[in-house]
Structure formats: structure tokens, C-alpha cells
Amino acid sequence: AMEKSYVSMFLLLIAISCVLAKDAGKKDTKETTAKPKLPQTLSRGWGDQLIWTQTYEEALFRAKHSQKPLMIIHHLEDCPHSQALKKVFAEHKDIQKLAEKFILLNLVYETTDKNLAPDGQYVPRVLFIDPSLTVRADITGRYSNRLYAYEPSDISLLYSNMQKALKLLKTEL
């Protein structure tokens, strides 16, 4: 009986710590076994009217060729923090409008590109990449321990960071 309570405690801890780094090693096996319940649109609820790319490679290609910045959202379907941010992001009219000027990608898995995890593999995190394919590590949220994390209450900061990512383009290219 003792062992059982340890297991449930452990599962609870896993559920709570979804914002923390995912164990990259365990990731692959989980992904191949857990089939999505329903076919999903590429938006995964972050903005169904927006055009989302399917892969990181496609997103980089399109950013480079369209000369638009790329916005990447790392999240997890079963993470309450991700869900909460998704809700305010999807319902924020100005963000949805501004997002049309970006190449968009949301990921529920980590890529092999270490540049997309400058300070760790936590979710949710949002990164911007310019058309020269440079990760703009200088566009950060308000948390010093998770530079690219945003809470629902930070949605206006995320909006201004999106504006910043677009402004940088005009001045640098």
C-alpha cells in the first residue's frame, strides 16, 4: 500500500511541474505511443483563423523567404499554465490581428535546436526568430528565472514584445 501512495504522489508531482523542463530522454517513447485523440488543426487552439506552419524547418524556411519574423510557442496540451495562456492569446483581438504579420508555429514537443531553449525546456514559452534566422533571445518576458515564459496576466507584455519583434525588422533589415 505504501508503494501505491508513492506512485500517486509522484504522478501528482509530474502534473504540477509541467512548467519545468521536460525530460528530453523520456520524450520520444511517450510521443510515439500517445496518439492524439482527435485530428487537430495546426493552431491547436492558439488562433484558428491564423495560418500555422507544421514543422520548425518549414517555419524557418518561410520566415527566411517571406522576410517575416517567426513566433514559436512551446506548450503542452495537459499543462494548465499553457492552457491558460492559450485562452487569453486566442481571445485577444489585437494579438490575433498582429499575429498575421508573423510566421507562426506552436509546438507540443522540443526540437533538437538548442537555441530554442536558451534557458531551459519549460512551457509555456514564446520565442521570436528574425528572417536572418537569429533567435531573438533579447525579447523576454518578466521572469528572470524563465525568460520566455508568460502568464495570462502578461498578455499585454507579449503583445508589445510582438510589436518589438516587428519593429526590429524594420530597423535592421
C-alpha positions as CSV (number, residue, x, y, z in Angstrom):
1,A,0.0,0.0,0.0
2,M,2.9,2.3,0.8
3,E,4.3,1.9,-2.6
4,K,1.0,2.9,-4.2
5,S,0.8,6.2,-2.4
6,Y,4.3,7.0,-3.5
7,V,3.3,6.4,-7.1
8,S,0.3,8.6,-6.9
9,M,2.3,11.3,-5.2
10,F,4.9,11.0,-7.9
11,L,2.3,11.4,-10.6
12,L,0.9,14.5,-8.9
13,L,4.4,16.0,-8.8
14,I,4.7,15.3,-12.5
15,A,1.4,17.1,-13.2
16,I,2.4,20.1,-11.1
17,S,5.8,20.5,-12.6
18,C,4.7,20.8,-16.3
19,V,6.3,24.3,-16.4
20,L,9.6,22.9,-15.6
21,A,12.0,21.3,-18.0
22,K,10.7,18.1,-19.7
23,D,13.0,15.1,-19.6
24,A,14.2,15.0,-23.1
25,G,15.2,11.3,-22.9
26,K,11.7,10.1,-22.0
27,K,10.1,12.3,-24.6
28,D,10.4,10.1,-27.7
29,T,8.8,7.0,-26.3
30,K,5.8,8.9,-25.0
31,E,5.2,10.7,-28.3
32,T,5.1,7.6,-30.4
33,T,2.7,5.7,-28.0
34,A,0.3,8.6,-27.1
35,K,-1.8,9.1,-30.2
36,P,-3.8,12.3,-30.4
37,K,-7.4,11.7,-29.5
38,L,-8.8,13.7,-32.4
39,P,-7.2,15.2,-35.5
40,Q,-6.2,18.7,-34.6
41,T,-5.8,21.7,-36.7
42,L,-2.2,23.1,-36.6
43,S,-3.5,26.1,-34.5
44,R,-4.2,23.7,-31.5
45,G,-6.5,26.5,-30.3
46,W,-4.0,29.4,-30.4
47,G,-5.9,31.1,-33.2
48,D,-7.9,29.0,-35.6
49,Q,-8.2,31.9,-38.2
50,L,-4.4,32.2,-38.4
51,I,-2.0,30.3,-40.7
52,W,0.2,27.9,-38.7
53,T,3.3,26.1,-40.0
54,Q,3.6,22.4,-39.4
55,T,7.3,22.0,-38.6
56,Y,10.2,24.0,-37.3
57,E,12.0,23.5,-40.6
58,E,9.1,24.8,-42.6
59,A,8.7,27.8,-40.3
60,L,12.4,28.7,-40.7
61,F,12.1,28.4,-44.5
62,R,9.0,30.6,-44.6
63,A,10.5,33.2,-42.3
64,K,13.6,33.5,-44.4
65,H,11.7,33.7,-47.7
66,S,8.8,35.9,-46.6
67,Q,11.1,38.2,-44.6
68,K,8.6,37.9,-41.7
69,P,9.6,37.2,-38.1
70,L,8.8,33.8,-36.7
71,M,7.0,33.4,-33.4
72,I,7.3,30.0,-31.7
73,I,5.1,28.9,-28.8
74,H,6.1,25.9,-26.9
75,H,3.3,24.4,-24.8
76,L,1.7,21.2,-23.6
77,E,-1.9,20.2,-24.0
78,D,-2.1,18.9,-20.4
79,C,-0.4,21.9,-18.8
80,P,-2.7,24.3,-17.0
81,H,-0.3,27.2,-17.5
82,S,-0.2,26.5,-21.2
83,Q,-4.0,26.2,-21.4
84,A,-4.5,29.5,-19.5
85,L,-2.1,31.4,-21.8
86,K,-3.6,29.9,-24.9
87,K,-7.1,31.0,-23.8
88,V,-6.1,34.7,-23.4
89,F,-3.9,34.6,-26.5
90,A,-6.7,33.2,-28.7
91,E,-9.3,35.7,-27.3
92,H,-7.0,38.8,-27.6
93,K,-8.2,40.5,-30.7
94,D,-5.1,42.7,-31.1
95,I,-2.7,39.8,-30.7
96,Q,-4.7,37.7,-33.2
97,K,-4.5,40.6,-35.7
98,L,-0.8,41.3,-35.2
99,A,-0.1,37.6,-35.4
100,E,-1.0,37.7,-39.1
101,K,2.3,39.5,-39.7
102,F,4.3,36.6,-38.3
103,I,5.2,33.1,-39.5
104,L,3.6,31.1,-36.7
105,L,4.5,27.8,-35.1
106,N,3.2,26.1,-31.9
107,L,4.9,23.0,-30.7
108,V,4.0,20.4,-28.1
109,Y,7.5,18.8,-28.4
110,E,11.0,20.1,-28.2
111,T,13.1,20.5,-31.3
112,T,16.8,19.5,-31.4
113,D,17.7,23.2,-31.8
114,K,19.3,24.2,-28.5
115,N,18.8,27.9,-29.5
116,L,15.1,27.4,-28.8
117,A,15.8,26.6,-25.2
118,P,18.2,29.4,-24.2
119,D,17.4,29.0,-20.5
120,G,15.7,25.6,-20.4
121,Q,12.8,23.5,-21.8
122,Y,9.9,24.8,-19.9
123,V,6.3,25.5,-21.1
124,P,4.7,27.7,-22.0
125,R,7.5,29.7,-23.6
126,V,7.5,32.1,-26.5
127,L,10.5,32.9,-28.7
128,F,10.9,35.1,-31.7
129,I,13.3,34.4,-34.6
130,D,14.1,37.0,-37.3
131,P,14.3,36.4,-41.0
132,S,18.1,36.1,-40.8
133,L,17.1,33.0,-38.7
134,T,18.6,34.5,-35.5
135,V,16.8,33.6,-32.3
136,R,16.0,37.0,-30.6
137,A,17.0,36.0,-27.1
138,D,16.7,39.7,-26.2
139,I,12.9,39.7,-26.4
140,T,12.0,38.4,-23.0
141,G,9.1,38.3,-20.6
142,R,9.1,39.5,-17.0
143,Y,10.5,36.4,-15.1
144,S,14.2,36.3,-14.6
145,N,14.2,32.5,-13.9
146,R,12.1,31.7,-17.1
147,L,12.9,34.5,-19.5
148,Y,10.5,33.4,-22.2
149,A,7.5,32.4,-20.0
150,Y,4.3,34.4,-20.0
151,E,1.4,34.2,-17.6
152,P,-2.1,35.2,-18.7
153,S,-1.6,38.5,-16.8
154,D,1.4,39.2,-19.0
155,I,-0.6,39.2,-22.2
156,S,-0.1,42.9,-22.9
157,L,3.7,42.4,-22.5
158,L,3.5,39.6,-25.0
159,Y,1.7,41.9,-27.3
160,S,4.3,44.6,-27.0
161,N,7.0,42.0,-27.5
162,M,5.4,41.0,-30.8
163,Q,5.4,44.7,-31.8
164,K,9.1,44.8,-30.8
165,A,9.9,41.8,-33.0
166,L,8.3,43.5,-35.9
167,K,10.0,46.9,-35.2
168,L,13.4,45.3,-35.0
169,L,12.9,44.1,-38.6
170,K,12.3,47.5,-40.0
171,T,15.3,48.9,-38.3
172,E,17.7,46.1,-39.0
173,L,16.9,44.8,-42.5
